[in-house]
Amino acid sequence: MGRLRFLTAGESHGPALSATIEGVPAGLPLTADEIAVDLARRQSGYGRGARSTSIEQDRAEILAGVRHGLTLGSPILLLIHNRDWANWTRVMQVEPLTDEQAAELAALAAGGDKKALPITHLRAGHADLAGSVKYGFSDARNVLERASARETAARVAAGAVARALLKELGVEVWSFTSEVGGVAMDGAAAARTREEAEASPLRCPDTSAEERMVARIDEARNAGDTVGGVFEVVASGLPIGLGSHVQWDRRLDAALAAAVVSIPIVKGVEFGLGFEQTRRFGSQVMDVIERRLPDGSWARGGNNAGGLEGGISNGEPIVIRGAVKPISTLPRPLKSADLVTGQPVEKGHYERSDICVVPATGVVAEAMVCLTLADFALEKFGGDSIAELLDNVARYRERLAAGPSPDPVRSLGRTQGAGGAAPAESE
């Protein structure tokens, strides 16, 4: 990231998660209540497990970077306490164990407390094996605590800050579930409003498809299995011009793809028509450019490109879809191998698991999209304060409405030649 960057810290069963966001202009209205909205959305959705629905009730505490409800331009620090930490204090304590504490932990393990046992039965599809080998661990707990999807709560909190910034620019970002376990919604039958979809069990605009999605989740639950799907994120209100075609790392589509696929459970990303474009002729794919409108935007014949052309926002809504794999931690674990002995074992490790997290992953993807768009907006428009940023955006939109100015080189050539005389020019 350039102007806006963020880092998260914390383990799944540690005391807390944190997010530090740097680059937010001064003067942005921000409260913990605003952030809480998205944190609650992340915890909802049919198919979630007990920790998300009953144990944790996430709320971010703003510890730095805000005074009297306005950002200061300095780094913002957010803290989310893990309520489940109370059950893991000895297993996950930061300080070295004393002899007495080590004996206590050993007694817990001998008494059948699974939390106190080292994790050596690896889970396929998770970071257990690769992470343990990479860092030289003999206990996969050291990996799964950070590789856990619990970390995404901190991302959502950071994304809520970016959402507040984008709101000032007139940009909205939302998501919905479009497919679960092979059951896909029908766009033509999507009769729910955005608000109605948001309040539904899977945040799906198609009522009929959602009923079949719920049945698919129930089928997976009854089989001791998990199920994935597809979410769609839509960002509207962006002007033409975010991103650039001139270098690979300045392309907005590349940054968005990286941001979304950084979510651990996301295994594929597409924009607009995505892979469907490969099955059509070019004449059926390209969005016809019809005319420039009075406000400087352009009328298009469609949005198959998903709001991005040449790595640049083109003024249409940005449309991103993400493929969510089934959760790796299965209620009925698969056969596996032991990390220490290397020998086969009857089943991999299991603590607890959701059955389906597609709606929640859509909320996490919203956060990553918000953070990326806010970063590119700040790169484009600059501004140390919200007032300065908004002024820069307003001037840019005025220039778009006025249309392109004459080529400065050719204009200079027509008005002044050697010795101040206008040169003769053949057309």
C-alpha positions as CSV (number, residue, x, y, z in Angstrom):
1,M,0.0,0.0,0.0
2,G,1.1,3.6,-0.5
3,R,-0.6,6.4,1.3
4,L,-2.8,4.2,3.5
5,R,-1.4,1.1,5.2
6,F,-2.4,-1.2,8.0
7,L,-1.1,-4.0,10.1
8,T,-2.9,-6.5,12.4
9,A,-1.6,-8.4,15.3
10,G,-2.9,-11.0,17.7
11,E,-3.7,-14.7,18.0
12,S,-7.0,-16.4,17.8
13,H,-7.1,-17.4,21.5
14,G,-4.8,-14.6,22.8
15,P,-5.8,-11.7,24.9
16,A,-6.8,-9.5,21.9
17,L,-6.5,-8.5,18.3
18,S,-5.2,-5.2,17.1
19,A,-5.1,-3.1,14.0
20,T,-2.9,-0.1,13.3
21,I,-4.0,2.1,10.4
22,E,-1.7,4.8,9.1
23,G,-2.4,7.5,6.5
24,V,-5.9,8.5,7.4
25,P,-6.3,12.3,6.9
26,A,-7.2,14.5,9.9
27,G,-10.7,15.5,10.5
28,L,-12.5,12.3,9.6
29,P,-15.5,11.6,11.9
30,L,-15.0,8.2,13.5
31,T,-16.5,6.4,16.4
32,A,-16.4,2.9,17.9
33,D,-20.1,2.5,17.2
34,E,-19.5,2.8,13.4
35,I,-16.8,0.2,13.5
36,A,-19.1,-2.1,15.5
37,V,-21.6,-2.3,12.7
38,D,-19.2,-4.2,10.4
39,L,-17.8,-6.3,13.2
40,A,-21.3,-7.6,13.9
41,R,-22.0,-8.2,10.2
42,R,-18.8,-10.4,10.1
43,Q,-20.1,-12.6,12.9
44,S,-23.5,-13.2,11.3
45,G,-24.7,-15.7,8.7
46,Y,-26.3,-19.1,8.6
47,G,-23.8,-21.9,9.2
48,R,-21.6,-20.0,11.7
49,G,-20.3,-21.8,14.8
50,A,-20.7,-21.1,18.5
51,R,-17.7,-18.8,18.9
52,S,-18.9,-16.4,16.3
53,T,-22.5,-16.4,17.4
54,S,-22.3,-16.6,21.2
55,I,-18.8,-16.5,22.7
56,E,-17.3,-13.4,20.9
57,Q,-19.2,-10.2,20.7
58,D,-16.7,-8.1,18.9
59,R,-16.2,-4.4,19.5
60,A,-13.1,-2.4,18.7
61,E,-11.7,0.1,21.2
62,I,-10.1,3.1,19.6
63,L,-6.9,3.7,21.6
64,A,-5.0,6.2,19.4
65,G,-5.4,8.6,16.5
66,V,-8.8,10.0,17.3
67,R,-9.8,12.9,19.6
68,H,-13.4,14.0,20.2
69,G,-14.7,11.8,17.4
70,L,-12.3,13.2,14.7
71,T,-9.1,11.6,13.4
72,L,-5.9,13.4,14.1
73,G,-3.9,12.3,11.0
74,S,-1.7,10.2,13.2
75,P,-1.8,6.3,13.3
76,I,-5.1,4.9,14.5
77,L,-4.8,1.9,17.0
78,L,-7.8,-0.4,17.4
79,L,-8.1,-3.2,20.0
80,I,-10.6,-6.1,20.0
81,H,-10.6,-8.1,23.2
82,N,-11.0,-11.9,22.8
83,R,-13.6,-13.0,25.3
84,D,-12.5,-16.6,24.9
85,W,-9.1,-15.7,26.3
86,A,-10.4,-16.4,29.7
87,N,-10.5,-20.1,28.8
88,W,-7.0,-20.1,27.3
89,T,-4.9,-18.0,29.7
90,R,-2.5,-20.8,30.7
91,V,-2.2,-22.4,27.2
92,M,-1.6,-19.0,25.5
93,Q,0.1,-17.0,28.2
94,V,2.9,-14.7,26.9
95,E,5.4,-15.0,29.7
96,P,7.6,-18.1,30.2
97,L,5.9,-20.9,32.3
98,T,7.2,-21.3,35.8
99,D,7.7,-24.9,37.1
100,E,4.3,-24.7,38.8
101,Q,2.6,-23.4,35.7
102,A,4.1,-26.1,33.5
103,A,3.0,-28.7,36.0
104,E,-0.5,-27.2,35.9
105,L,-0.6,-27.4,32.2
106,A,0.7,-31.0,32.2
107,A,-2.0,-31.9,34.7
108,L,-4.7,-30.3,32.4
109,A,-3.4,-32.4,29.5
110,A,-3.4,-35.6,31.6
111,G,-6.9,-34.9,32.6
112,G,-8.1,-34.8,29.0
113,D,-8.1,-31.0,28.4
114,K,-7.4,-30.9,24.7
115,K,-6.5,-27.3,24.8
116,A,-3.4,-28.2,26.9
117,L,-2.1,-30.8,24.4
118,P,0.4,-29.9,21.6
119,I,-1.3,-30.2,18.2
120,T,0.6,-32.7,16.0
121,H,-2.3,-34.2,14.0
122,L,-2.3,-32.0,11.0
123,R,-5.3,-30.6,9.1
124,A,-5.3,-30.8,5.4
125,G,-6.1,-27.5,3.7
126,H,-4.9,-25.4,6.6
127,A,-1.5,-23.8,7.3
128,D,-0.6,-26.5,9.9
129,L,2.0,-28.4,7.9
130,A,3.5,-25.7,5.8
131,G,3.7,-23.2,8.6
132,S,5.1,-25.7,11.1
133,V,7.8,-26.9,8.7
134,K,8.7,-23.3,7.6
135,Y,9.1,-22.0,11.2
136,G,10.5,-25.2,12.8
137,F,7.6,-25.8,15.2
138,S,6.7,-29.2,16.7
139,D,3.3,-27.8,17.9
140,A,0.9,-26.6,15.1
141,R,-0.8,-24.4,17.7
142,N,1.9,-21.9,17.0
143,V,0.7,-21.7,13.4
144,L,-3.1,-22.1,13.6
145,E,-3.5,-19.3,16.2
146,R,-2.4,-16.7,13.7
147,A,-3.5,-18.5,10.5
148,S,-7.0,-18.6,12.0
149,A,-9.8,-16.6,10.4
150,R,-10.2,-14.9,13.7
151,E,-7.5,-12.5,12.5
152,T,-10.0,-11.1,9.9
153,A,-11.9,-9.4,12.7
154,A,-9.0,-6.9,12.9
155,R,-9.1,-6.4,9.2
156,V,-12.9,-5.7,9.3
157,A,-12.2,-3.1,12.0
158,A,-9.5,-1.4,9.9
159,G,-11.8,-1.7,6.8
160,A,-14.6,0.2,8.7
161,V,-12.2,3.1,9.1
162,A,-11.5,3.1,5.3
163,R,-15.2,2.8,4.7
164,A,-15.8,6.0,6.7
165,L,-13.2,7.7,4.5
166,L,-14.8,6.5,1.3
167,K,-18.2,7.6,2.5
168,E,-16.9,11.2,2.6
169,L,-16.1,10.7,-1.1
170,G,-19.5,9.4,-2.0
171,V,-18.3,5.8,-2.4
172,E,-20.3,2.8,-1.1
173,V,-19.1,-0.8,-0.8
174,W,-21.3,-3.8,0.0
175,S,-21.5,-7.5,-0.7
176,F,-23.9,-10.4,-1.0
177,T,-23.8,-14.2,-1.3
178,S,-24.3,-15.4,-4.8
179,E,-23.5,-19.1,-4.5
180,V,-23.2,-21.8,-1.8
181,G,-22.2,-25.4,-2.4
182,G,-23.1,-25.2,-6.1
183,V,-26.4,-23.5,-5.5
184,A,-26.3,-20.2,-7.4
185,M,-28.7,-17.3,-7.2
186,D,-30.5,-16.1,-10.3
187,G,-29.8,-12.4,-11.0
188,A,-33.2,-12.1,-12.7
189,A,-35.0,-13.4,-9.7
190,A,-33.1,-11.2,-7.2
191,A,-36.1,-9.4,-5.9
192,R,-34.8,-8.3,-2.5
193,T,-33.5,-4.8,-1.9
194,R,-30.1,-4.3,-0.5
195,E,-31.5,-3.8,3.0
196,E,-33.6,-6.9,2.7
197,A,-30.7,-9.0,1.5
198,E,-28.5,-7.7,4.3
199,A,-31.1,-8.9,6.9
200,S,-31.5,-12.4,5.4
201,P,-29.8,-15.5,6.8
202,L,-27.1,-15.6,4.0
203,R,-27.3,-12.0,2.8
204,C,-28.6,-13.2,-0.6
205,P,-30.9,-11.1,-2.8
206,D,-32.6,-14.3,-4.3
207,T,-35.1,-15.7,-1.8
208,S,-35.6,-19.0,-3.6
209,A,-31.9,-19.6,-4.1
210,E,-31.2,-18.8,-0.4
211,E,-33.6,-21.4,0.8
212,R,-31.8,-24.0,-1.3
213,M,-28.4,-22.7,0.0
214,V,-29.6,-23.1,3.6
215,A,-30.6,-26.7,2.7
216,R,-27.1,-27.3,1.3
217,I,-25.5,-26.1,4.5
218,D,-27.8,-28.3,6.6
219,E,-26.7,-31.2,4.3
220,A,-23.1,-30.5,5.0
221,R,-23.7,-30.2,8.8
222,N,-25.5,-33.5,8.9
223,A,-22.6,-35.1,7.1
224,G,-20.0,-33.7,9.4
225,D,-18.7,-31.6,6.5
226,T,-18.3,-28.0,5.4
227,V,-19.3,-26.1,2.3
228,G,-18.0,-23.1,0.4
229,G,-19.4,-20.7,-2.2
230,V,-19.1,-17.3,-3.9
231,F,-19.6,-13.8,-2.7
232,E,-19.8,-10.6,-4.7
233,V,-18.5,-7.2,-3.7
234,V,-19.8,-4.0,-5.4
235,A,-18.2,-0.6,-5.0
236,S,-20.1,2.4,-6.5
237,G,-19.5,6.1,-6.7
238,L,-15.9,6.0,-7.8
239,P,-14.7,8.5,-10.4
240,I,-12.7,7.5,-13.5
241,G,-8.9,7.5,-12.8
242,L,-8.0,5.5,-9.7
243,G,-5.0,3.3,-10.5
244,S,-2.8,3.3,-13.6
245,H,-1.8,1.3,-16.6
246,V,1.9,2.4,-16.6
247,Q,3.3,-0.2,-14.1
248,W,2.1,-3.5,-12.9
249,D,2.1,-2.5,-9.2
250,R,0.0,0.6,-9.9
251,R,-2.9,-1.3,-11.4
252,L,-6.0,-1.1,-9.3
253,D,-7.3,-4.4,-10.4
254,A,-4.1,-6.1,-9.4
255,A,-4.2,-4.5,-5.9
256,L,-7.8,-5.5,-5.4
257,A,-7.2,-9.1,-6.5
258,A,-4.3,-9.4,-4.1
259,A,-6.3,-7.8,-1.3
260,V,-9.2,-10.2,-1.7
261,V,-7.2,-13.3,-2.2
262,S,-5.2,-12.5,0.9
263,I,-8.2,-13.6,2.9
264,P,-7.1,-17.2,3.9
265,I,-10.2,-19.0,2.6
266,V,-10.5,-17.2,-0.8
267,K,-9.0,-19.3,-3.6
268,G,-10.1,-17.3,-6.7
269,V,-11.1,-13.8,-7.7
270,E,-12.8,-12.4,-10.9
271,F,-14.0,-9.0,-12.0
272,G,-17.2,-8.3,-13.9
273,L,-17.9,-11.2,-16.2
274,G,-14.7,-12.8,-15.1
275,F,-14.1,-16.3,-16.6
276,E,-17.3,-16.1,-18.5
277,Q,-15.5,-13.7,-20.9
278,T,-13.5,-16.6,-22.1
279,R,-16.6,-18.3,-23.5
280,R,-17.8,-15.4,-25.5
281,F,-16.7,-13.4,-28.6
282,G,-15.2,-10.0,-28.0
283,S,-18.3,-8.3,-29.5
284,Q,-20.3,-9.8,-26.7
285,V,-17.9,-8.8,-23.9
286,M,-16.7,-5.2,-24.5
287,D,-18.7,-2.4,-22.9
288,V,-19.7,0.0,-25.7
289,I,-18.7,3.6,-25.0
290,E,-21.8,5.7,-25.8
291,R,-21.2,9.3,-24.9
292,R,-19.8,11.7,-22.3
293,L,-22.4,13.0,-19.8
294,P,-22.6,16.6,-18.5
295,D,-21.0,15.7,-15.2
296,G,-17.9,14.2,-17.0
297,S,-18.9,10.6,-16.6
298,W,-19.4,8.4,-19.6
299,A,-22.4,6.3,-20.6
300,R,-21.6,2.7,-21.3
301,G,-23.5,-0.1,-22.8
302,G,-22.8,-2.4,-19.9
303,N,-20.4,-3.2,-17.1
304,N,-18.9,-6.6,-18.2
305,A,-15.4,-5.2,-17.3
306,G,-16.5,-4.8,-13.7
307,G,-15.6,-1.1,-13.5
308,L,-11.9,-1.6,-14.4
309,E,-10.1,-1.1,-17.7
310,G,-6.3,-1.0,-18.1
311,G,-5.9,-1.2,-14.3
312,I,-7.9,2.0,-13.9
313,S,-11.3,2.6,-12.5
314,N,-13.6,3.6,-15.5
315,G,-16.5,5.2,-13.5
316,E,-18.7,2.1,-13.5
317,P,-19.3,0.2,-10.3
318,I,-16.4,-2.1,-9.4
319,V,-17.7,-5.7,-9.3
320,I,-15.5,-8.4,-7.7
321,R,-16.4,-12.0,-6.9
322,G,-14.4,-14.3,-4.6
323,A,-14.4,-18.1,-4.5
324,V,-14.6,-19.4,-0.9
325,K,-13.3,-22.9,-0.4
326,P,-15.0,-25.2,2.3
327,I,-13.5,-24.6,5.7
328,S,-10.5,-26.8,6.4
329,T,-11.4,-27.8,10.0
330,L,-14.0,-30.6,9.5
331,P,-16.4,-31.8,12.2
332,R,-15.5,-35.3,10.9
333,P,-11.8,-34.9,10.3
334,L,-10.0,-36.6,7.4
335,K,-7.1,-39.0,7.8
336,S,-3.8,-37.3,8.3
337,A,-0.3,-37.6,9.6
338,D,1.5,-36.6,12.8
339,L,3.8,-33.6,12.6
340,V,6.5,-35.1,14.9
341,T,6.5,-38.7,13.9
342,G,5.5,-38.3,10.3
343,Q,3.3,-41.4,10.6
344,P,-0.3,-41.7,9.5
345,V,-3.0,-41.0,12.0
346,E,-6.7,-41.8,11.9
347,K,-7.9,-38.1,11.9
348,G,-6.6,-34.6,11.9
349,H,-7.0,-32.1,14.7
350,Y,-10.5,-30.7,15.5
351,E,-11.4,-28.0,18.0
352,R,-14.6,-26.4,16.6
353,S,-15.7,-25.2,13.2
354,D,-18.2,-23.2,11.2
355,I,-20.0,-25.0,8.4
356,C,-20.2,-22.1,6.0
357,V,-18.7,-18.7,6.1
358,V,-19.5,-17.3,2.7
359,P,-21.5,-14.3,4.0
360,A,-18.9,-13.4,6.6
361,T,-16.1,-13.7,4.0
362,G,-18.0,-11.2,1.9
363,V,-17.8,-8.7,4.8
364,V,-14.1,-9.3,5.2
365,A,-13.7,-8.8,1.4
366,E,-15.6,-5.5,1.7
367,A,-13.0,-4.4,4.3
368,M,-10.1,-5.3,2.0
369,V,-11.7,-3.5,-0.9
370,C,-12.4,-0.4,1.2
371,L,-8.8,-0.4,2.4
372,T,-7.5,-0.7,-1.1
373,L,-9.8,1.9,-2.7
374,A,-9.1,4.3,0.1
375,D,-5.3,3.9,-0.5
376,F,-5.7,4.5,-4.2
377,A,-8.0,7.5,-3.6
378,L,-5.4,9.1,-1.3
379,E,-2.7,8.4,-3.9
380,K,-4.8,10.1,-6.6
381,F,-6.1,13.1,-4.7
382,G,-3.8,13.6,-1.7
383,G,-4.6,15.7,1.3
384,D,-3.5,15.8,4.9
385,S,-7.0,16.7,6.1
386,I,-10.5,15.7,5.0
387,A,-11.2,19.2,3.9
388,E,-8.2,19.3,1.7
389,L,-9.0,15.8,0.2
390,L,-12.6,16.8,-0.6
391,D,-11.4,20.0,-2.2
392,N,-9.0,18.1,-4.4
393,V,-11.8,15.6,-5.4
394,A,-14.2,18.5,-6.2
395,R,-11.6,20.2,-8.4
396,Y,-10.9,16.9,-10.2
397,R,-14.6,16.3,-10.8
398,E,-14.9,19.9,-12.2
399,R,-12.1,19.1,-14.7
400,L,-13.9,15.9,-15.7
401,A,-17.1,17.8,-16.3
402,A,-15.3,20.5,-18.4
403,G,-13.8,17.8,-20.7
404,P,-10.3,17.4,-21.8
405,S,-8.2,20.5,-22.3
406,P,-6.3,21.1,-25.6
407,D,-3.0,19.4,-26.0
408,P,-0.6,21.8,-24.3
409,V,2.2,21.1,-26.7
410,R,0.2,21.6,-29.9
411,S,-1.5,24.7,-28.4
412,L,1.9,26.2,-27.7
413,G,3.0,25.4,-31.2
414,R,0.0,27.2,-32.7
415,T,0.3,30.3,-30.6
416,Q,4.0,31.0,-30.5
417,G,6.9,30.1,-32.7
418,A,10.5,31.4,-32.9
419,G,10.7,35.1,-32.1
420,G,7.2,35.1,-30.8
421,A,5.5,34.8,-34.2
422,A,2.9,32.1,-34.7
423,P,4.3,29.5,-37.0
424,A,2.6,28.3,-40.2
425,E,1.2,24.8,-39.6
426,S,-0.1,22.4,-42.2
427,E,-2.9,20.1,-41.2
